[in-house]
Amino acid sequence: INGSIYGSLGQTGGGVFGKITDRSNIGITAEKQFEENWRWSIKADYQHNKSLDGGALVNTNTFWGAMGVRYALREWATVGLSATGFRQISSGTEGDSFNRYSGLLSVTLGKMYNIF
């Protein structure tokens, strides 16, 4: 399994709401080839924003995740199926709480050429 865990802390200014916020992020990715032509992947992220401008102007928690599987038909052709979910929870006076979900069936055609 190939994977990583990452995170960051910082302050942001401006953005969609025009407010200064403390922001923290954490995420994880993993991918594995489990048969000769099959590969799965999973990704997840969490982000927390807290307003620094006084009051509870922008306080959001955001969760994002995706998973998928791909099958290599040929060296130059793959078929994939993936799903994505997104949820934002707002406890501030600005920003909305909402959910978003999607699925994707994909076909990728390509050939690699060395130019050197």
TAQUI-V395707 format. One record per helix or strand of 2 or more residues. SS is the DSSP state (~ for helix, > for strand). FROM is the first residue (numbers start at 1). TO is the last residue. If there is no record, write none. Layout:
BEGIN
{{SS,FROM,TO} {SS,FROM,TO}}
END
This chain:
BEGIN
{{>,2,12} {>,21,33} {>,38,51} {>,59,74} {>,77,90} {>,98,109}}
END
